[in-house]
């Protein structure tokens, strides 16, 4: 299991939101490239980038920052989500050197788009499923559907999706601990590898995730915890490497 630092981009800054609320923002850096460098220096094996403006507006807004990070660390896998809602946008990111495209809203509203992307960019597509009490939310979490996350995930099993980033909205940015039960349940019920997200706070959360990793949990995204210091990134990755 790998620990994946999150860099959430809003108006060109590195921020974190609480429960996806744009008005509840904490700014951690005015220089996303420098922030990326900090995690790279500590041994990050992948970075998780989110264009928050893009998630709400439906098109990339912080693409310049994404491109700068990818250019600065060409050998580091980078996954990007937020506003990828056309083949043209996807192609632009891939040509810029992004390793993985995270498809959220479009995966729910136009699942055929995921299949199309997987055909065009094999092994480079991640589905981002954000859920509250098991029900999927879209549009930067602004709209909740009546679709259950497990049922939706099964629809992508034949498409060649690389993995699913599963985020528990109720816990994201709240430092309340990761939803182990829901994450493990999803991993058990789908053949697609799961990347856990939302609520990871400390080493206990990492330890608990590791007990369920054998079900298919291949990574854990963490943001606020490593920025505020409740979780030591290097220590967390070292624990995962030991198993």
N, C-alpha and C positions, 0 to 999 in steps of 0.2 A: 504494500500500500504506500502510495506517495502522498506527501503533504504539498498542497498546491496553494501558494500565496495568491490572494485576490487583490487585484488593482481595479477598483471601480472608478470610472472616469465620468466626471460631471463638469462641464464648462472648462475643460482642459486641466482640471485638478484631480488629485487622487483623494477620494472621499469614501465614507461609509454611510449607508442609510440605516435607519431602524425600521424593520418590517416593510422595506421598500418605499417608504414615504419620502418623496423628494424634498419636502419642507423640513424633514428631520435629518439634517446632514451634518456630519463631522468632517472637516477638511484635515487630512493628514499630511498633504504635501502639495506644493504648487508645481512640482516637477516630477511627473510620472516616470520619466526615464531614470532619474536618480533613485526613485523608490524601487523600481525594478532592479536596479544595480545592487541595492541593499540585499534583496532576497537572492539574487544570483551569487553574490559574494558569500552568502551563507549556505550555498549548495542547492538552491532550488532546481528541480529537474523539469519543471513546467510552470508556466504562469497562467493565471485565469484573469482575463481582462473582460470588463463589462462596460459597454457604452450606455450609461444610464439615460442620457438624453435620447440616444437612439432608440432605446427600448420604449420610451414614451412617444416619440415622434415618428417612429416607423422607418427611419432611415439613419445612416451613420451621421453622427455629429462630432465625435471625437476621433475620427479616422486618422488625423494627423498624429495624435499622440500614440495611437496603436502602431502606426507605421514607424514612428521614431523608435519605439521599444523593440519592435521586430528587427529593425535595421541595426540597432545597437548590440543585439544579442542573436546573431543569425543562426547559431547552433542550438539555441534553446527552444524547445517546443512551446508555442503560445496558442492558447485557445481564446476565441473572442465571441462574445454574444452581445445582443442588443441592436435591433434595427436591421438584421439581415433578412430581408423579405423579398429579394429578387435574385435571379441568377447573376445579374450584372454585378451586384454588390458582393456576392459570394466570390465571384471570379476576381474582383479587384483585391479582395483580402488575400486570396490564395496567391495571386501574382506578387503581392507585397511580401509574402513569406510566412503568413499565418499558417500554423499546422492544423488547427481544428476550428471548424465553424460550429457555433452553438446556436441551434434553432429552437426558439421558444414558442412565441405566439403563432408563427406560421405552422409549426408542428401540430398545433391544436386546430387551427382554422382551415389549413390547407395541407393535410398530411401527405398528399401526393408530392408536395414540394420537397419533402425530406427524401422520398424515393428518387426524385429527379436529381437532387444534389448528390446522393450516394452513387448514382450511376456516373455522374460527371466527375466527382471527386471521391473515389473509393478510399475508405478508411479515414476520411477527414471530417466526417459529420458527427456531431454530438447533438442529442436532443436534450433540451433543458426543460424539465418538468418541475414547475413550482406549485406546491400544494398547501392548502390550509384545511386541516382535518381530513386529509385524503382526497380533497377535490382540487382539481387543477385551476390555476388562475393564469390570466393572460394580460397583455398590454401593460407590461411593467408592474404586474400584480394588481392593476386597477380594476380588473374585471374577473369575477369568479364564475366558473362554469359548473355544470352538474356532472362533469366527467370525472370518473375515479382514476387516480394516477396509475394504478395497476392495470386497469382495463386499457388505458391509452398506450401504456408502454408496450403491451403485447402486439399492438398494431404495427410496431416498427421492427419486430424481430426478423422479418424476412427482407428488410431493406438494406442491411449491411451497415447499420448504425454502429459507430465505434464504441459509444458508451452513452449513458444517461446521467446528466447532472441533476440530482434530486435535491430540491431545496424545500425545507419546511419553513414556510413564510412566517408562521407564528413565532418562530424562534430566531429567525435571521436578524443579526445585529443586536439581539437582546441579551446575549451572554447568559443564556439560561440552560445551556447544554444541548447537545445534538439529540435529535429524535431517533434513538437507536432502533426502537421497535419498528417504526414505520420504514426506516431505511433498510433494515434487514428483511422485512417482509417483502418489500419491492424486489430486493436482490434475489430472494428465494423464488419469486413468482415470474421472473423474466430471465431469459438467457443472455440479455444484454448486460455487460459490466456496468456497475453503478459507481458514481462519484458522489460522495456525501457532501452536503452543503447546508449551512444554516444552523447557528447556535453553538458551534464548537467553541469552547471556552478555555479548557485547560487539558493537562495531560490525562486526567481521568477520562475525558471524552475520547481521546485518542486510544487509550487502553481498551475502553468499552467497544469502540468501533473495531479494533483489531480482533476481538473475540468473535466478531461476526464476519470478518473479511473473507473467510473461506466460502461464504455464500455467493461471493462475486463482487465485493466492495473493493475497488482497485485504487481509490484515492479519496482524499478529503480536502475540500477547499476551506481555507480559513482566512478571515479578514480582520475584523475588529480585535480578535484575541491577540494576534501577533503584533498589531499596531499599538495596542494598549499594554501589552506585556504580560497578559495572564497566561499566555502560551509561548514557550520558547520554541521557535521554529526548528532550529538545529537539533534540539533535544527530542522534539516530536518525531522528526524524520529518523533520527538514530534509533528510537524505540521501534518504529515501523520496520527498519532494516533488520533488527534483531528478531522481530516477529513476536 
